[in-house]
Amino acid sequence: LVGSEMCIRDRPFHLAIPVTNLDDANRFYGELLGCEKGRSDTQWIDWNFFGHQLVTHCVNEMPSPPSYNGVDDHAVPVPHFGVVLTMGVWQELAEKVEAANIEFIVAPYIRFKGKPGEQATMFFKDPFGNALEFKAFADINQLFAS
């Protein structure tokens, strides 16, 4: 049960997303993001996505592109997915993505500065248009602060 003592916080999530080319998925998720490749077949690849199970499934055509909502004076893509990293790993990833000339939807910055839930965040898309958010907290106890 979410929000109760029965919720197991440290269990990894599983997410399956569409891609149109597994070689491009390998370059992006494996080489650029550094995700370890798990099981695979001709139509899908399992990834260790920062401790979570991400599966890239090959499709002929991508679904509709995301819409955008305003958050902290930025247009945030919906839907999107991502993970909460440590500040150090978040910074390393931001530098790696920038060096690879990946276009940011929202460039790395500190959101909600000085307020509950202050966090580092950045958004960018994979080569297929799936929107990703990576965030970090100086104080992980602020994750659900209101």
Residue pairs with C-beta under 8 A, 6 or more apart in sequence:
1 7
12 51
12 52
12 53
13 52
13 53
14 52
14 53
14 54
14 55
15 49
15 52
15 53
15 54
15 55
15 81
16 44
16 54
16 55
16 56
16 57
17 54
17 55
17 56
17 57
17 81
17 128
17 130
18 56
18 57
18 58
18 59
18 62
18 63
18 128
18 130
19 25
19 56
19 57
19 58
19 59
19 126
19 127
19 128
19 130
20 58
20 59
20 60
20 61
20 62
20 128
21 58
21 127
21 128
22 40
22 43
22 44
22 45
22 56
22 58
24 127
24 128
25 45
25 56
25 58
25 126
25 127
25 128
26 37
26 45
27 127
28 126
28 127
29 35
29 45
29 47
29 49
29 54
29 56
29 126
30 36
30 37
30 47
32 96
32 97
32 100
32 102
33 49
33 93
34 96
35 47
35 48
35 49
35 50
35 54
36 47
36 48
37 45
37 46
37 47
37 48
38 45
38 46
38 47
38 48
38 53
39 45
39 46
40 46
42 58
43 57
43 58
44 55
44 56
44 57
44 58
45 55
45 56
46 53
46 54
46 55
47 53
47 54
47 55
47 56
49 83
50 83
50 85
51 83
52 83
62 128
62 129
65 129
66 77
66 78
66 79
66 80
66 129
66 131
67 77
67 78
68 75
68 76
68 77
68 78
69 75
69 76
69 78
70 76
71 111
72 111
72 112
74 106
74 111
75 105
75 106
76 105
76 106
76 123
76 133
77 105
77 123
77 125
77 131
78 131
79 131
80 123
80 130
80 131
80 132
80 133
81 130
81 131
81 132
81 133
82 132
82 133
82 134
82 135
83 134
83 135
84 135
84 136
84 137
84 140
84 143
85 93
85 134
85 135
85 136
86 136
87 120
87 136
87 137
87 138
89 136
90 108
90 120
90 122
90 134
90 135
90 136
91 120
91 136
93 134
94 108
94 122
94 134
97 104
97 122
97 124
98 104
98 108
102 124
103 124
103 125
104 122
104 123
104 124
105 123
105 124
105 125
105 131
106 121
106 122
106 123
107 122
108 120
108 121
108 122
109 120
109 121
109 122
110 118
110 119
110 120
110 121
111 118
111 119
111 120
111 121
111 135
112 118
112 119
116 142
116 145
116 146
117 142
117 143
117 144
117 145
117 146
118 137
118 138
118 139
118 142
119 135
119 136
119 137
119 142
120 135
120 136
120 137
121 133
121 134
121 135
122 133
122 134
122 135
123 131
123 132
123 133
124 131
124 132
125 131
125 132
126 132
137 143
